[in-house]
Amino acid sequence: MPDASSPTGPDLRCARQAALDILCERDPQMKAARARELYAQVQSGKVSVDPSLQLAEPACLPGRPERPPLVEPGSLKRRGMQTEAGRAVLLHALAHIEFNAINLALDAVWRFPSMTDEFYLDWLKVAAEEAYHFSLLSARLGEFGHVYGDFPAHDGLWEMAERTRADVLARMALVPRTLEARGLDASPPIRKRLAQAGDHASAAILDVILRDEIGHVLIGNRWFRHLCDAAGTDPHVTYVCLAEQYRAPKLRGPFNFEARRDAGFDEAELRALAQLDD
């Protein structure tokens, strides 16, 4: 008999309930595999989406392993990339970001009812692609003799998810458009340093991640503007208000303007960032 907690369970099971079940999954590799499988099942029509379903929040969110230990961001030491040890720490940090990104996308799917089917399909796609990134980084980390959980990490991404748990507009504004968009800025210099260190295999993974993350931020931008339009509010003013209300981190350059433009930031937003970059 199929396991009802698996995406391969009953065909009529709601993908939002399945996303919540996967979000509770504590094993990172299993979570990644199940997220990718769920998206494939939805694409094939074997699992449907019920936007009206009201789901109760369990106490275990998000499901994660006992390791890595979570510490304050300031206590994490930066290491150079000229050594394998330093690159292993970097790969672990990136894997942790992608693991959290799986959780964030799944959380958007189950938490916010009464959105359109396209909203849920978009975030299931994001969860599947973040799972793929996590798998790539985990495999590369294994080539350095390490596994996810070997080094400390911080919980900044999920903390913003907690703050915006009751407000889908704030979630769209401050997770994909703010926190994840920072990855667009950070990726090119990290890739450059990896290539300079001769680690072209790791640099190639960064190319995949940047390509996909542009699409993820674009999805966040699209739904943020969709919700602003529905509410009759100006997206620029709304973003500033939400960033202040939810204590979003201050944006600092350098910015990847080309990637941000491709990810749906408009020229007014890019000009404002350029002033911060001066």
N, C-alpha and C positions, 0 to 999 in steps of 0.2 A: 504493500500500500504506500503511495507517495506520502512523503512527510509534508504536513500542512504548513510547516515553517519554511519550506523551500519554494522558490519560484517555479519549480517543476511540479508543484502540487496541483490542486484543482484548477482547471482551465478558467473558470469563471471568477476566480479570486481577484480581488481588487489590487491593482499594482500599488496603490497608496498604502494598503495594509502590508503588502509584501515589503515595500520600502522601509516601513517602520520596523518590521521584523529584522531586516538586514542591518538597519541602523543599530539594533540591539546586539548584533553579532560581535563577539569580542575578539575572535581570531582574525587578524588582519588579512591573511591570504584568503581565508574563506569569505570574508566580507567582500574583498575585491572580486573574487570569482562569482559570487552571487549577484553583485551589482551588475556585472556585465551580462550575466545570464538573464536577469530580470529585464533589462532593456531589450535583449534579443527576443524574449518571450512577448513583450508588448509589441514590438515591431511586427512579429509574425501573427499577431492577433490572438495568441493563446492566453494572454492575460489582459484584462480590460481595466479601464480607469473609471472610478466612480467619484466625480468631483464633490458630490453631496455627502459622502461618507464622513461622519464625525468620529474621530478616533481619540481615545483617552491616552494621555501621555504617561508612559511608564516611568518608574523612578530610576531606571538604569541608564539613561541616555547621557552620552553616546556609549555604545558598547566599545570597549577598547581593552587591550591586554594589560597585564600588571606592569609590564615594562613597555616603553621607556618611563623612567621617573619624570614627573612634570615639575619644573622649577621656574623661578622667575626669569624672564628673558635676560635681564642684566647679569645673571650669574653664568650664562653660557659663554664659554671662551671661544674666540675666533682663532682658527688655525690656518696657516698658509696652505696653498694647494701644491706646493712643490714636492711634498711627501705623500706617500700613500696613506699614511695615518690621517693627515689633514684632509685629503680628498674623501676618505671614508666618513669622517665627521660631516663634511658637506653633503655627501650623498644621503646620509642618515637624516640630516635636517630637511632636505628636499623630500625624502620619502615621508617624513612626518607631516609636512605640508600637504602632500597629496592624500595621505590617509585622512587627514582632517577635511580635505576638500570632498572626499567621498561622503563623509558624514554630513557635511553642510548641504550637499545636493540632495541626499536622501531626506534630510530633515525638511527641506523646502517642499518635497513631494507629499509627505504625509501630513505636515503640520497645517498647511493653509488650504482649507476647503473652499469650494465654490469658485475656483478658478477655471479657466477653459482647459480642455484636453491638451491643447498645444503647450500650455504652461507645464503640465506634468511631464509630457513627453520631452520637452526641452531639458528639464532638470534630471530626468532619468538618463538622457543622453550624456549630460555632464557627469553624472555619477559613474557611468560606464567608462568614459574617457579618463576620468581621474583614477579609476581603478586600474586602467591600463598603464597610466603613468606610474602608479605605485608599484605595479608588477615589474616594470622596466627598471626602476630604481632599486627595488629589492634584489632583483637578479644581479644587477651591477654591484651592489653592495656585497652580495655573496661572493663575488669574484675577488673582493678585498678581504675576505675571511670574516665578514660580519653579517649580522641579521638585524632587522628592524627591532629596536628595543635595547640595543647595546649602548646607546649614548643618551644622556638626558635631553629633554625637549621642553618646550613651553606650550601653553594652552591658549594663546592669544586669539586664534581664529574661532575656537568654540566659545570663548567668552563673549564675543560679539554676537554669536548665534543666540546665546542666552539672553542678552540684552534686547534683542529684536524678536523674541519668540512670539510676541502677540501682535506684531505689525509687519505684514508682508511688504508694505511699501518701504519701511525702514530696512528690512532684510535685503531687498533688491538694491537699495541705495548704498548700503554700508558693507555688505559682504562681497558680492561680485565687483561692484563699481569702485570700491575703496580698497579693501584688503587684497582681493585677488588681482586687482589691476596693478598693485605694487609689483606683482610678479612679472608683469610686462616690462617694467622699468629695470628690475633686478636681473632678469635672465641674460641679456646680452653681455654685461660685464663679467658675470660668472662664467658664461660660456667662453669668453675670450681668455680668461685666466686658466680655465681647464685646458684649452687648446695650447696655450703657451707652455703649460706643464707637460704637454705631450699626451694628455688623456683625451684622445679624440673620440673614444667610445662613449665616455660620459658626456662630452660636448654634444654628440649626436642626439643623446636623449634629451638634452636641453632644447635642441631644435624642434623635436616632436612636441615637447611640452609647450613651448612658446606658440607654436602654430595652433594648437588646440585651445590654449588659454585665451587667445584673441577671440575665438569663437565663444568661449564661456562668458567673457566679459561683455561681448556683444549681446548675448542672451540676457544678461543682467540689465544692460542698458535698455534693451527693447522692452522688457517687462516693467522696468522703473518708469519709463515714459508712458507706457500703456496705462499704468495705474494713475500716473499724474493726469493724463488726459481724461480718464474716467472720473477723477475727482475734480476736474476743472482747475488744477493748480499748475503754477509755473514750475517746471522741473529744476531750474537753476536755484530759485528761491527755496524750493522744497528741500533740495539737497543740503543747502547751507543750514537750514533749520534742523534737519534730521541729524546732521553731523554733530551739531552742538548738543542737541537733546540727548543723543546716545553716546556722547563722548568718543567720537571716532578719532583715531590717531591723526595728527597733523600731517598733511602731505608735504613731502620734501623731495627735491630733485636729486640727481638728474632724472628727467622723464624721457620715456621712449615715445616721442610724439607720433611717429609713424604707426607704431603698434596701437597706440591709444586711438588714433583716428580710425584705423581699421576696425577697432573694437567698438566703435559707435559713439565716441565722445565728439561733441560738436565743436565748431571753431571757437565759440565763446568760452567753452570749458577749457580748451587747449590754450587760449590766450591767457586765461586766469592762471593756469599752471605755468605758463612761460614767465609770468611775473614772479612766481615763487622760485623759479629756476635761475633768476638773475642774481 
